[in-house]
Amino acid sequence: MIKLSREKFQSARNFIMEHARPIDQALFSFFFEEGDKNKVLEALKKFQNEDGGFGNAIEPDFRLTISSPMATTIGLQVIKAVGISYEEKAVQAAIQYLIRSFDHEKQRWHAVPKEINQVPHAPWWEYNIEEDRCGVEGTWANPSAEIAGYLHQHHHFVPKEFLDHVTDVAFQEAVKLPEKIDMHDFLCYQRLLDALPEHQKGKIKAILQKSVRLTVSPDPKDWGGYAATPLHIVISPSSAFYKELQEEVEVNLDFEIKTINEDGSWKPNWSWFGQYEEEWKQAEREWAGHLTVMKLKTLKEFNRIEE
């Protein structure tokens, strides 16, 4: 077993403090330096709009200032990661935004609004007017299953009838998933699984368990491109599918340690394919900061950083 050296960890810290966004610097401080979660919250609020939703390019691959359900899931991921209380007004406002933005006719959330086509964005976020969805919305799962999970996590503010209905739809849509589930669809349902009450977990857990080895690529040759790595699914030893992927996770941890860049960063392994070149440079920098923080956190979870 190899570990990230203290020297490389320090290089990564330097990269984050010089190049990452304030939100990612605050996350690093919280995860590694006993930083205050309130500083994470204050940095996060910069991305929240008056309607309670998140926007303002919190997801670097679309530079939309107005709120979207997808961007709001990113905000709620941060809230969950640092354990911000459901009593915070920012949390309550985000949940109310999601309740209001549910499309009752289509029985789903739209990841992003049509206005995304008016701002710089990665090609997969382009909104198809005829299909009334963007490229990432191949199934109901993304982002609706993940949003259903946040409604369960913060059920104190969700009308029971609405929560029950959305949960029923999530179960109905889950059985339609292919045997090999798309990486992002899998993650959305996994986030729902994590939030469900114990007595409701069984059906979703069984579907994901059947798919997990098909969804995840076990071959390190694939991990430099678009592929579900073991560490996409298993972010700590307490993750739901750690036992199924334990051997692959160890190989993946070695891979991450070996592929850190000379400047102490991990950079995105995707691009915008030549579109909006200047804005992509900014998005790439933002992604590098965020990815570096989150990969360090994963290495810490598995005790893969030298003391």
C-alpha positions as CSV (number, residue, x, y, z in Angstrom):
1,M,0.0,0.0,0.0
2,I,1.4,3.4,-0.9
3,K,0.5,6.7,0.7
4,L,0.6,10.3,-0.5
5,S,3.8,11.9,0.9
6,R,3.7,14.9,3.2
7,E,5.7,16.8,0.5
8,K,3.0,16.1,-2.1
9,F,0.2,16.9,0.4
10,Q,1.9,20.2,1.1
11,S,2.1,20.9,-2.7
12,A,-1.6,20.1,-3.0
13,R,-2.4,22.5,-0.1
14,N,-0.3,25.2,-1.7
15,F,-2.2,24.7,-5.0
16,I,-5.6,25.0,-3.3
17,M,-4.6,28.1,-1.4
18,E,-3.2,29.8,-4.5
19,H,-5.7,28.7,-7.1
20,A,-8.9,27.3,-5.7
21,R,-12.2,29.1,-5.1
22,P,-12.9,30.4,-1.6
23,I,-15.5,27.6,-1.2
24,D,-13.0,24.9,-1.9
25,Q,-10.4,26.6,0.3
26,A,-12.9,26.6,3.1
27,L,-13.7,23.0,2.5
28,F,-10.0,22.1,2.6
29,S,-9.7,24.0,5.9
30,F,-12.7,22.2,7.3
31,F,-11.5,18.7,6.3
32,F,-7.9,19.1,7.2
33,E,-7.3,22.0,9.6
34,E,-10.2,21.9,11.9
35,G,-11.7,24.8,10.0
36,D,-15.1,26.3,10.9
37,K,-18.1,25.0,9.0
38,N,-19.6,28.5,9.2
39,K,-16.8,29.7,6.9
40,V,-17.9,27.0,4.4
41,L,-21.5,28.2,4.8
42,E,-20.5,31.8,4.2
43,A,-18.5,30.9,1.1
44,L,-21.4,28.8,-0.1
45,K,-24.0,31.6,0.3
46,K,-22.1,33.5,-2.4
47,F,-23.7,31.0,-4.9
48,Q,-27.2,31.2,-3.5
49,N,-29.9,33.4,-5.0
50,E,-32.8,35.2,-3.4
51,D,-35.2,32.4,-4.6
52,G,-33.3,29.9,-2.4
53,G,-31.7,28.1,-5.3
54,F,-28.1,27.9,-6.2
55,G,-26.5,29.3,-9.4
56,N,-23.6,31.6,-10.1
57,A,-21.5,28.9,-11.7
58,I,-21.2,26.8,-8.5
59,E,-21.0,23.9,-11.1
60,P,-18.1,25.2,-13.2
61,D,-19.2,23.6,-16.4
62,F,-22.2,26.0,-16.8
63,R,-21.8,29.7,-16.1
64,L,-25.4,30.3,-15.3
65,T,-26.1,33.0,-12.6
66,I,-29.8,32.2,-12.1
67,S,-30.8,29.2,-10.0
68,S,-31.2,25.6,-11.3
69,P,-32.1,22.4,-9.6
70,M,-28.8,20.9,-10.7
71,A,-26.7,23.7,-9.2
72,T,-28.8,23.5,-6.0
73,T,-27.9,19.8,-5.7
74,I,-24.2,20.9,-5.7
75,G,-24.9,23.3,-2.9
76,L,-26.7,20.6,-0.9
77,Q,-23.8,18.3,-1.4
78,V,-21.5,20.8,0.3
79,I,-24.1,21.3,3.1
80,K,-24.2,17.5,3.6
81,A,-20.4,17.1,3.5
82,V,-19.7,19.5,6.4
83,G,-22.9,18.8,8.4
84,I,-24.5,22.2,8.2
85,S,-27.7,22.2,10.3
86,Y,-31.1,21.9,8.7
87,E,-32.1,24.8,10.9
88,E,-29.9,27.2,8.8
89,K,-32.1,29.5,6.6
90,A,-29.9,28.8,3.6
91,V,-30.8,25.1,3.9
92,Q,-34.5,25.7,4.3
93,A,-34.5,28.1,1.4
94,A,-32.8,25.6,-0.9
95,I,-35.3,22.9,0.0
96,Q,-38.3,25.3,-0.6
97,Y,-36.8,26.2,-4.0
98,L,-36.6,22.5,-5.0
99,I,-40.2,21.9,-3.9
100,R,-41.4,24.9,-6.0
101,S,-39.4,23.9,-9.0
102,F,-40.8,20.4,-9.4
103,D,-42.6,20.0,-12.8
104,H,-45.9,18.4,-11.8
105,E,-46.8,17.8,-15.4
106,K,-43.6,16.0,-16.3
107,Q,-43.2,14.5,-12.8
108,R,-39.6,15.5,-12.6
109,W,-37.1,18.2,-12.0
110,H,-35.4,19.9,-14.9
111,A,-31.7,19.9,-14.4
112,V,-31.2,23.4,-15.8
113,P,-33.5,26.0,-17.4
114,K,-33.5,26.9,-21.1
115,E,-31.6,30.0,-20.3
116,I,-28.5,27.9,-20.1
117,N,-28.1,28.1,-23.9
118,Q,-27.5,31.9,-23.5
119,V,-24.3,31.5,-21.3
120,P,-21.0,29.6,-21.7
121,H,-21.5,25.9,-20.9
122,A,-20.1,22.5,-21.7
123,P,-21.8,20.7,-24.6
124,W,-23.6,18.2,-22.5
125,W,-25.5,21.0,-20.7
126,E,-27.0,22.3,-24.0
127,Y,-30.8,22.5,-23.6
128,N,-32.7,20.7,-26.4
129,I,-35.9,22.6,-26.8
130,E,-37.7,19.9,-28.7
131,E,-37.0,17.2,-26.0
132,D,-37.4,19.7,-23.2
133,R,-34.2,18.6,-21.5
134,C,-30.4,18.9,-21.5
135,G,-27.9,16.3,-22.5
136,V,-27.3,14.9,-19.0
137,E,-31.0,14.0,-18.5
138,G,-31.0,10.6,-20.1
139,T,-33.3,9.2,-17.5
140,W,-35.4,10.5,-14.6
141,A,-32.5,9.8,-12.2
142,N,-30.4,12.9,-12.9
143,P,-31.0,15.0,-11.0
144,S,-34.5,14.0,-9.7
145,A,-33.4,10.9,-7.7
146,E,-30.7,12.9,-5.9
147,I,-33.2,15.7,-5.2
148,A,-35.6,13.2,-3.7
149,G,-32.7,12.2,-1.4
150,Y,-32.3,15.8,-0.1
151,L,-36.0,16.0,0.5
152,H,-35.7,12.9,2.7
153,Q,-32.7,14.3,4.4
154,H,-34.5,17.6,5.2
155,H,-38.0,16.1,5.5
156,H,-38.8,18.5,8.3
157,F,-39.6,21.1,5.7
158,V,-41.3,18.9,3.1
159,P,-45.1,18.2,3.0
160,K,-45.5,14.5,3.7
161,E,-47.8,14.0,0.8
162,F,-45.3,15.5,-1.7
163,L,-42.4,13.5,-0.2
164,D,-44.4,10.3,-0.4
165,H,-45.3,11.0,-4.0
166,V,-41.8,11.8,-5.2
167,T,-40.5,8.7,-3.4
168,D,-43.1,6.6,-5.2
169,V,-42.0,8.1,-8.6
170,A,-38.4,7.4,-7.7
171,F,-39.2,3.7,-7.0
172,Q,-41.2,3.5,-10.3
173,E,-38.4,5.0,-12.3
174,A,-35.7,2.9,-10.6
175,V,-37.1,-0.4,-12.0
176,K,-36.8,1.1,-15.6
177,L,-33.1,1.6,-15.3
178,P,-30.9,-0.6,-17.6
179,E,-28.8,-3.3,-16.0
180,K,-25.7,-1.2,-16.6
181,I,-26.7,2.1,-15.1
182,D,-25.0,5.3,-16.3
183,M,-22.4,6.6,-13.8
184,H,-24.3,9.8,-13.0
185,D,-27.7,8.1,-12.7
186,F,-26.1,5.6,-10.4
187,L,-24.7,8.3,-8.2
188,C,-28.1,10.1,-8.0
189,Y,-29.8,7.0,-6.9
190,Q,-27.0,6.2,-4.5
191,R,-27.5,9.6,-2.8
192,L,-31.2,8.8,-2.5
193,L,-30.3,5.5,-1.0
194,D,-28.1,7.1,1.6
195,A,-31.0,9.4,2.7
196,L,-33.9,6.9,2.7
197,P,-35.3,5.5,6.0
198,E,-34.0,2.0,6.6
199,H,-37.3,0.4,5.8
200,Q,-37.3,1.9,2.4
201,K,-33.8,1.1,1.3
202,G,-34.2,-2.5,0.1
203,K,-35.5,-2.1,-3.4
204,I,-33.1,0.7,-4.4
205,K,-30.1,-1.1,-2.8
206,A,-31.0,-4.3,-4.7
207,I,-31.1,-2.5,-8.1
208,L,-27.8,-0.7,-7.5
209,Q,-26.1,-3.8,-6.1
210,K,-27.0,-5.7,-9.2
211,S,-25.5,-3.0,-11.4
212,V,-22.5,-1.7,-9.5
213,R,-19.9,-4.0,-11.1
214,L,-21.3,-3.2,-14.5
215,T,-21.3,0.5,-13.9
216,V,-17.8,0.7,-12.5
217,S,-14.8,0.2,-14.7
218,P,-12.3,-2.0,-13.0
219,D,-9.5,-1.2,-15.5
220,P,-7.1,1.6,-14.6
221,K,-6.6,2.3,-18.4
222,D,-10.2,3.7,-18.4
223,W,-9.8,6.0,-15.4
224,G,-8.0,8.8,-17.3
225,G,-11.2,9.3,-19.4
226,Y,-14.9,9.3,-19.0
227,A,-15.6,6.3,-16.8
228,A,-17.0,5.4,-13.4
229,T,-14.1,4.6,-11.2
230,P,-14.5,2.7,-7.9
231,L,-13.8,5.9,-6.0
232,H,-16.7,7.6,-7.7
233,I,-19.0,5.1,-6.0
234,V,-17.0,4.4,-2.8
235,I,-15.8,7.7,-1.2
236,S,-15.1,6.1,2.2
237,P,-15.0,2.7,4.0
238,S,-18.6,3.4,5.2
239,S,-20.0,3.7,1.6
240,A,-22.8,1.4,0.7
241,F,-20.8,-0.6,-1.9
242,Y,-17.4,-0.7,-0.3
243,K,-17.5,-4.5,0.3
244,E,-18.4,-5.2,-3.3
245,L,-15.5,-3.0,-4.6
246,Q,-12.9,-3.3,-1.9
247,E,-10.1,-4.7,-4.0
248,E,-10.8,-2.2,-6.9
249,V,-10.9,0.7,-4.4
250,E,-7.3,-0.1,-3.2
251,V,-6.0,-0.1,-6.8
252,N,-7.9,3.1,-7.5
253,L,-6.3,4.8,-4.4
254,D,-2.9,3.8,-5.7
255,F,-3.8,5.3,-9.1
256,E,-4.9,8.6,-7.6
257,I,-1.7,8.9,-5.6
258,K,0.5,8.2,-8.7
259,T,-1.4,10.6,-10.9
260,I,-1.1,13.8,-8.9
261,N,0.4,16.6,-11.0
262,E,3.7,18.3,-10.4
263,D,1.9,21.4,-9.2
264,G,0.1,19.4,-6.5
265,S,-3.2,19.3,-8.4
266,W,-5.5,16.8,-10.0
267,K,-7.1,18.4,-13.1
268,P,-10.4,17.5,-14.9
269,N,-10.0,14.7,-17.5
270,W,-12.6,16.3,-19.8
271,S,-12.9,19.5,-21.8
272,W,-15.5,21.6,-23.6
273,F,-14.2,20.4,-27.0
274,G,-13.0,23.9,-28.1
275,Q,-16.2,25.7,-27.2
276,Y,-16.0,28.9,-25.1
277,E,-12.2,28.6,-24.8
278,E,-11.7,31.5,-22.4
279,E,-14.5,30.4,-20.1
280,W,-13.3,26.8,-20.2
281,K,-9.9,28.0,-18.9
282,Q,-11.6,29.5,-15.9
283,A,-13.8,26.4,-15.4
284,E,-10.8,24.1,-15.7
285,R,-9.0,26.1,-12.9
286,E,-12.1,25.9,-10.7
287,W,-12.5,22.2,-11.3
288,A,-8.8,21.6,-10.5
289,G,-9.2,23.3,-7.1
290,H,-12.3,21.4,-6.3
291,L,-11.1,18.0,-7.5
292,T,-7.9,18.4,-5.5
293,V,-9.8,19.0,-2.3
294,M,-12.1,16.1,-2.8
295,K,-9.4,13.6,-3.8
296,L,-7.4,14.6,-0.8
297,K,-10.5,14.0,1.4
298,T,-10.9,10.6,-0.1
299,L,-7.3,9.7,0.5
300,K,-7.7,10.8,4.1
301,E,-10.8,8.6,4.5
302,F,-8.8,5.6,3.6
303,N,-5.7,6.6,5.6
304,R,-3.6,7.1,2.4
305,I,-1.8,10.3,3.5
306,E,1.5,10.1,5.4
307,E,1.3,11.3,8.9
